[in-house]
Amino acid sequence: MGKVTGFMEFTRETPQRRLPEERVKDWFEVYLPFPEEKIRAQGARCMDCGVPFCHTGCPLNNIIPDWNDLVFRGRWRDALRQLHATNNFPEFTGRICPAPCEAACVLGINEPPVTIKQIERTIGDRGFEEGYIVPEPAAFSTGKRVAVVGSGPAGLAAAQQLARAGHDVTVFEKSDRIGGLLRYGIPNFKMEKHLIDRRLKQMRAEGVRFETNAHVGANVPVEDLRREFHAILLSGGAEQPRDLNVPGRELKGIHFAMEFLPQQNRRCEGDSVPEEAAILAGGKRVVIIGGGDTGADCLGTSHRQGAAHITQFELLPRPPEARSPLTPWPLWPMQLRSETSHEEGGLRDWSVSTTRFTGDADGNVKELHAVRVGPPPKFEAVPGTEFSMDAGLVLLAMGFLGPVRAGMVEQLGVKLDARGNIATDGNYMSSVPGVFAAGDMRRGQSLVVWAIAEGRNAARAVDAYLMGESKLA
């Protein structure tokens, strides 16, 4: 694929990033434009490897070598068609997916892998710029009505697939804008929100209806959906955050990441946040508990809000700099990863467990107390390593424990699995006939690329349930 000798002629190259001291002053995306000749050269690096493991590294099973070759040859419309065959939203995944496909790239065994993620993003963006991406409404109507609850990547992917199959699809979103985690969880500096809006314009033209401020199980009765729709797909995400139950947790100034991040995204949308409810890092010593992507998003957001100092703690040990031998190719490697936010400043520390918080006379958090711990699974405290540090804002970014049970889930009476997610059969149907589940609500906290894959698979299952068979990919 690509140029036969391309992997020997071209080195891996990715777009340059704006200087940290410049980008922390705004909320625009970090990466600079990447010239066409450079992206085509990266496509040329894709090898004729015989068995393209990138297919299996990608949850969507993207046909990566094919569109790499088409990009190398300048056949952008064909590349987009090939990419859209498996991925509804390449402009999303090309920005925020950690690229397990690249970890599985055959070239990556002994050379830097192909820049699959950047090529994917470029194909999607170019499709809009050149006018290749247009509405694809169904040629007929099945007369079947489907309710999709949740407008994150799983819900949007499912809704688009079902609408193209001829079904009457309505997406219910409890928030005031469509997009779910894409809208109110991912910071603008990673993905600007006009990218969502241009996809929504396409989907509306394809017949998808969107209902905002529609909280199913609250102001939208579950009974109404059961009565008015032939099938319901639950794709509301894993929104139950993992808490930190230590003394002092009740102090003011300690917040979940998903209280902090959506507020800033609302400000970027032009909304005003009441002063008494505002969570701001400006001028404060910030401590982020959790070393994953959400913690990094809190870090970059705190930089842009003007934090005085930021520390990010992780309970697990520091990962190795290179791929661990415990995760050999083509597995997703265990190794140290640094996000663009880490380039912008702040301290990172590992094997740290918070033991308590103390506050001032007004009930505001003032200090964090912690201890260093040994390796998992015991995480035993190391004697004599206790320490304290000043903290004016503490952000909990320790992951999620599945869907919120109260409300819709309990009212529907669907069964949960051992992890607290909605249990489904092999066809994505829950224990309640006609009620399906997809995305993080079904498989637990995961990647956007997994959510899109789940949405597509669930759409095929819903289509087959309604029609007896499905031609959806």
C-alpha positions, 0 to 999 in steps of 0.5 A, spaced: 500 500 500 502 507 498 509 507 495 512 500 495 519 503 498 515 509 501 517 507 508 524 507 507 524 514 503 520 518 508 520 518 516 514 519 520 512 526 521 506 530 524 503 537 524 507 542 529 504 544 535 503 552 537 508 554 542 505 553 549 506 560 551 501 562 545 496 557 546 495 557 553 492 564 552 486 561 548 481 555 547 483 554 539 486 547 537 493 546 538 496 543 532 498 547 526 495 546 519 499 540 515 501 541 508 498 536 503 504 534 500 506 532 507 500 528 508 501 524 502 508 522 503 505 519 510 500 515 506 506 513 502 509 510 508 504 505 509 507 498 507 504 492 503 505 488 509 500 482 507 497 482 514 495 489 516 494 489 524 492 496 524 485 493 522 484 489 528 487 495 532 482 499 530 475 498 534 472 500 528 476 495 523 477 501 519 480 499 512 486 503 513 491 501 508 486 502 502 485 509 504 492 511 506 494 508 498 488 513 496 491 519 500 498 518 497 495 518 490 491 524 491 484 521 490 481 524 496 474 523 495 475 515 494 479 515 500 473 519 504 468 514 501 472 508 504 473 511 511 466 513 511 464 505 510 466 504 517 467 510 521 461 516 521 466 521 524 473 521 522 474 528 524 472 526 531 477 520 531 482 523 528 483 528 533 481 525 540 482 517 539 489 515 542 490 511 535 490 504 537 491 502 530 498 506 530 500 501 536 498 495 531 502 498 525 506 493 522 511 498 521 511 500 528 515 493 530 522 497 528 520 503 526 515 509 527 508 507 525 504 510 520 501 517 522 494 513 521 490 518 526 493 525 522 491 522 515 484 520 518 483 527 520 485 530 514 481 526 510 475 528 514 476 535 514 478 535 506 471 532 505 467 538 508 472 543 505 471 540 498 464 539 499 464 531 498 460 530 505 453 531 503 446 529 506 445 521 505 437 521 506 434 514 505 430 513 499 424 510 503 421 510 510 420 504 514 415 507 518 419 505 524 420 510 530 427 509 534 428 513 540 436 514 541 437 516 548 444 520 549 447 524 543 454 522 544 459 519 539 455 512 540 448 515 540 450 520 534 453 514 530 447 509 531 442 515 529 445 516 523 446 509 521 438 508 523 436 514 519 440 512 513 436 505 513 429 509 513 427 509 520 424 515 523 429 517 529 429 522 534 435 523 539 433 525 546 439 529 550 438 532 557 443 538 556 441 544 552 446 542 546 447 536 542 454 532 543 454 529 549 461 528 551 464 531 545 460 537 547 461 538 554 467 533 556 472 534 551 476 541 551 475 546 545 483 546 545 482 538 543 476 539 538 473 545 537 465 545 537 463 547 530 466 540 528 460 537 531 455 542 528 457 541 521 455 534 522 449 535 526 447 539 520 448 533 515 444 529 520 438 533 520 438 534 513 438 526 513 432 526 517 434 525 524 430 529 529 434 532 536 430 534 542 435 538 547 433 539 555 430 532 554 432 528 560 429 521 559 426 519 566 426 526 569 422 531 564 421 526 559 417 520 562 420 513 560 413 510 559 412 516 553 418 513 549 415 506 550 409 508 547 411 512 542 417 508 539 418 501 536 425 501 539 429 505 544 437 505 544 440 507 550 447 511 549 447 515 555 454 514 557 458 512 563 456 518 567 457 516 575 464 518 577 469 515 581 469 518 588 474 519 593 471 517 600 477 520 605 476 525 611 475 532 608 472 530 602 466 535 603 470 541 603 468 547 598 473 547 592 473 539 591 470 537 585 469 532 580 472 533 573 466 533 569 463 538 574 469 543 572 470 541 564 463 542 562 463 549 565 469 551 561 466 549 555 459 552 556 463 559 557 467 557 550 460 557 547 458 564 550 454 562 556 455 565 562 456 561 569 453 564 575 459 566 580 456 562 586 457 556 582 463 557 578 469 553 578 475 556 576 483 555 577 485 562 576 490 564 581 489 557 585 494 552 587 490 546 583 491 539 584 488 534 579 487 527 582 488 522 576 493 521 571 489 519 565 486 523 559 480 526 563 486 529 568 490 531 562 484 535 560 483 538 567 490 540 566 490 544 560 484 547 562 487 550 568 493 552 564 488 556 560 484 559 566 491 562 569 492 557 575 498 559 579 501 552 580 498 545 578 500 538 580 497 532 577 497 525 582 496 518 579 495 512 584 499 507 579 506 507 578 510 511 573 509 507 566 516 505 562 518 510 557 518 505 552 513 499 550 513 495 556 515 487 554 508 485 558 505 489 552 508 487 546 506 489 539 501 489 536 498 490 543 496 497 546 503 498 549 503 500 557 508 506 556 508 513 559 504 518 555 504 525 555 499 530 552 499 537 549 497 539 556 503 536 559 508 541 555 504 547 558 507 546 565 505 543 571 508 537 575 506 530 575 507 524 580 506 517 581 504 512 586 501 517 590 494 516 595 490 522 598 489 520 605 485 526 607 483 534 606 483 539 611 480 546 610 480 553 613 475 556 617 470 558 612 470 550 609 474 551 603 479 546 602 486 548 604 491 542 604 491 535 601 495 530 605 497 524 601 502 518 602 506 514 597 504 507 596 507 501 593 505 497 587 498 494 585 494 491 587 495 492 594 497 499 594 500 499 601 502 505 604 510 506 604 512 508 611 515 515 612 513 518 606 507 522 608 506 529 605 502 535 605 501 540 600 497 547 599 491 546 595 485 551 593 482 547 588 482 539 587 479 536 581 477 528 581 479 525 575 479 518 577 474 515 572 467 512 572 463 507 574 458 506 569 451 509 568 447 513 573 442 508 575 437 513 578 432 515 573 431 512 566 435 505 568 431 504 574 425 506 571 426 501 565 428 495 569 433 493 565 438 488 568 446 490 570 452 486 569 457 485 574 460 492 573 454 496 573 453 497 566 447 495 562 447 488 561 445 486 553 445 479 549 449 478 543 444 483 539 445 489 544 438 488 547 437 489 554 433 484 558 427 489 556 425 487 549 425 492 544 430 496 549 438 496 546 444 499 549 451 501 546 457 505 548 460 506 555 453 505 558 454 498 555 461 496 556 463 502 561 468 507 560 472 507 554 474 511 547 470 515 543 472 510 537 469 504 541 463 508 542 462 509 535 463 502 533 458 500 539 453 505 536 454 502 529 453 495 531 447 497 535 444 500 530 445 494 525 442 490 531 436 495 532 435 495 524 434 487 524 430 487 530 425 492 526 425 489 519 427 482 520 434 483 517 439 488 516 444 491 510 447 496 515 455 495 515 
